Amino acid sequence: TGWTYRMADQRFFPGSVTSKTPPDEYDPPIETFIVDTMPVYSIITTPARCHSTTSTMVPMAGKTWSGIGDVAKVELSYDDGLTWVETTLNPPVNKWAWQEWMHTLELPGRGQYQIMARATDMEGRVQPLVAPNW
């Protein structure tokens, strides 16, 4: 027989521990994090990943949000962050809603590009390339 847990226990074990292992027979993580604030963040929803086009004008769109304050701007880069172009940012429909952004990005020519988006909130906090503890 296995062990059963109430949903409120929220026990999550590493892959080597199964539900048949008694709860006291695993090593809990040494380092833990409390997620209390969501960083400012943006995502690209259009075009899809690995999109191919013959045009140098690429319609872009996405979503952005911040756990602390309102998002002030979203920018796009196609050259690994050397240059950034500001997008059009719609206002949020309510305090907790994602904001939509859009922009037609002009690429310098034909080729392969990795396009990045980054958001900045009203307090000047910029979206990190990798969010810590997330």
C-alpha positions as a Markdown table, in Angstrom:
| # | Residue | x | y | z |
|---|---|---|---|---|
| 1 | Thr | 0.0 | 0.0 | 0.0 |
| 2 | Gly | 1.1 | 3.5 | -0.6 |
| 3 | Trp | 0.9 | 6.7 | 1.5 |
| 4 | Thr | -1.9 | 9.1 | 1.0 |
| 5 | Tyr | -1.8 | 12.8 | 1.5 |
| 6 | Arg | -4.4 | 15.5 | 1.9 |
| 7 | Met | -4.2 | 18.1 | -0.8 |
| 8 | Ala | -3.5 | 20.8 | 1.8 |
| 9 | Asp | -0.2 | 19.1 | 2.7 |
| 10 | Gln | 1.2 | 20.1 | -0.8 |
| 11 | Arg | 4.0 | 17.6 | -0.5 |
| 12 | Phe | 6.2 | 17.6 | -3.5 |
| 13 | Phe | 9.1 | 15.1 | -3.6 |
| 14 | Pro | 12.2 | 14.9 | -5.8 |
| 15 | Gly | 12.0 | 12.3 | -8.5 |
| 16 | Ser | 13.8 | 9.6 | -6.5 |
| 17 | Val | 11.0 | 9.6 | -3.8 |
| 18 | Thr | 7.8 | 7.9 | -4.5 |
| 19 | Ser | 4.4 | 7.9 | -2.8 |
| 20 | Lys | 5.4 | 4.5 | -1.2 |
| 21 | Thr | 8.3 | 6.2 | 0.6 |
| 22 | Pro | 7.3 | 7.2 | 4.2 |
| 23 | Pro | 7.3 | 11.0 | 4.6 |
| 24 | Asp | 10.3 | 10.9 | 7.0 |
| 25 | Glu | 12.6 | 9.0 | 4.7 |
| 26 | Tyr | 13.6 | 11.8 | 2.3 |
| 27 | Asp | 15.9 | 14.7 | 2.5 |
| 28 | Pro | 14.1 | 18.0 | 2.4 |
| 29 | Pro | 15.7 | 20.8 | 0.3 |
| 30 | Ile | 18.4 | 22.7 | 2.2 |
| 31 | Glu | 17.8 | 26.0 | 0.3 |
| 32 | Thr | 14.2 | 27.2 | 0.1 |
| 33 | Phe | 12.7 | 30.4 | -1.3 |
| 34 | Ile | 9.5 | 32.3 | -0.5 |
| 35 | Val | 8.0 | 33.7 | -3.6 |
| 36 | Asp | 6.5 | 36.9 | -2.5 |
| 37 | Thr | 6.8 | 39.3 | -5.5 |
| 38 | Met | 6.4 | 38.5 | -9.1 |
| 39 | Pro | 9.0 | 40.3 | -11.3 |
| 40 | Val | 7.9 | 42.4 | -14.3 |
| 41 | Tyr | 7.6 | 40.1 | -17.3 |
| 42 | Ser | 6.6 | 40.0 | -20.9 |
| 43 | Ile | 6.1 | 37.3 | -23.5 |
| 44 | Ile | 5.8 | 37.2 | -27.3 |
| 45 | Thr | 2.7 | 35.5 | -28.6 |
| 46 | Thr | 2.9 | 36.5 | -32.2 |
| 47 | Pro | 4.6 | 35.4 | -34.4 |
| 48 | Ala | 4.9 | 31.8 | -33.3 |
| 49 | Arg | 8.3 | 30.3 | -32.4 |
| 50 | Cys | 10.5 | 29.5 | -35.4 |
| 51 | His | 8.3 | 31.6 | -37.7 |
| 52 | Ser | 9.6 | 32.1 | -41.2 |
| 53 | Thr | 8.8 | 35.1 | -43.5 |
| 54 | Thr | 10.2 | 36.8 | -46.5 |
| 55 | Ser | 9.3 | 40.3 | -45.3 |
| 56 | Thr | 11.5 | 42.5 | -43.2 |
| 57 | Met | 8.4 | 43.9 | -41.5 |
| 58 | Val | 7.2 | 41.5 | -38.8 |
| 59 | Pro | 3.9 | 42.1 | -36.9 |
| 60 | Met | 4.6 | 41.3 | -33.2 |
| 61 | Ala | 2.3 | 41.0 | -30.3 |
| 62 | Gly | 2.4 | 39.8 | -26.7 |
| 63 | Lys | 1.4 | 40.1 | -23.1 |
| 64 | Thr | 3.1 | 41.8 | -20.1 |
| 65 | Trp | 2.5 | 42.0 | -16.3 |
| 66 | Ser | 4.1 | 42.9 | -13.1 |
| 67 | Gly | 3.5 | 41.8 | -9.6 |
| 68 | Ile | 4.5 | 45.1 | -8.0 |
| 69 | Gly | 3.2 | 47.9 | -10.2 |
| 70 | Asp | 1.9 | 48.9 | -13.6 |
| 71 | Val | 4.1 | 48.1 | -16.7 |
| 72 | Ala | 5.4 | 51.3 | -18.2 |
| 73 | Lys | 6.8 | 49.9 | -21.5 |
| 74 | Val | 7.7 | 46.8 | -23.5 |
| 75 | Glu | 10.7 | 46.8 | -25.8 |
| 76 | Leu | 11.8 | 44.4 | -28.6 |
| 77 | Ser | 15.4 | 43.5 | -29.7 |
| 78 | Tyr | 16.6 | 41.4 | -32.6 |
| 79 | Asp | 20.3 | 41.9 | -32.0 |
| 80 | Asp | 20.9 | 40.3 | -28.6 |
| 81 | Gly | 19.9 | 43.4 | -26.7 |
| 82 | Leu | 22.2 | 45.9 | -28.3 |
| 83 | Thr | 19.3 | 48.0 | -29.5 |
| 84 | Trp | 15.7 | 48.1 | -28.2 |
| 85 | Val | 12.5 | 49.4 | -30.0 |
| 86 | Glu | 9.5 | 50.4 | -27.8 |
| 87 | Thr | 6.1 | 48.8 | -28.6 |
| 88 | Thr | 2.6 | 50.2 | -28.3 |
| 89 | Leu | 1.3 | 49.2 | -24.9 |
| 90 | Asn | -2.4 | 49.0 | -24.1 |
| 91 | Pro | -3.6 | 50.0 | -20.7 |
| 92 | Pro | -4.6 | 47.2 | -18.3 |
| 93 | Val | -8.4 | 46.6 | -18.1 |
| 94 | Asn | -8.1 | 46.3 | -14.3 |
| 95 | Lys | -5.4 | 46.3 | -11.6 |
| 96 | Trp | -4.6 | 42.6 | -12.0 |
| 97 | Ala | -5.0 | 42.1 | -15.7 |
| 98 | Trp | -2.2 | 41.4 | -18.2 |
| 99 | Gln | -1.5 | 44.2 | -20.7 |
| 100 | Glu | -1.3 | 43.6 | -24.4 |
| 101 | Trp | 1.4 | 45.1 | -26.5 |
| 102 | Met | 2.0 | 45.2 | -30.3 |
| 103 | His | 4.5 | 46.5 | -32.8 |
| 104 | Thr | 5.5 | 46.0 | -36.4 |
| 105 | Leu | 9.2 | 45.3 | -36.1 |
| 106 | Glu | 11.4 | 46.3 | -39.0 |
| 107 | Leu | 14.4 | 44.0 | -39.4 |
| 108 | Pro | 17.6 | 45.2 | -41.2 |
| 109 | Gly | 17.4 | 42.5 | -43.8 |
| 110 | Arg | 16.8 | 38.9 | -44.5 |
| 111 | Gly | 18.4 | 36.4 | -42.2 |
| 112 | Gln | 17.8 | 34.6 | -38.9 |
| 113 | Tyr | 16.9 | 36.6 | -35.9 |
| 114 | Gln | 16.1 | 35.8 | -32.3 |
| 115 | Ile | 13.7 | 38.4 | -31.1 |
| 116 | Met | 13.5 | 39.2 | -27.4 |
| 117 | Ala | 11.0 | 41.2 | -25.4 |
| 118 | Arg | 11.6 | 43.0 | -22.1 |
| 119 | Ala | 9.2 | 45.0 | -19.9 |
| 120 | Thr | 9.9 | 47.9 | -17.5 |
| 121 | Asp | 7.5 | 48.8 | -14.7 |
| 122 | Met | 6.6 | 52.3 | -13.5 |
| 123 | Glu | 9.3 | 52.1 | -10.8 |
| 124 | Gly | 12.0 | 51.4 | -13.4 |
| 125 | Arg | 12.4 | 47.7 | -12.6 |
| 126 | Val | 13.4 | 45.9 | -15.8 |
| 127 | Gln | 12.6 | 42.4 | -16.7 |
| 128 | Pro | 15.6 | 40.2 | -16.0 |
| 129 | Leu | 16.9 | 37.8 | -18.7 |
| 130 | Val | 16.4 | 35.0 | -16.1 |
| 131 | Ala | 14.0 | 35.6 | -13.2 |
| 132 | Pro | 15.6 | 34.6 | -9.9 |
| 133 | Asn | 13.9 | 31.8 | -8.0 |
| 134 | Trp | 11.2 | 31.3 | -10.6 |
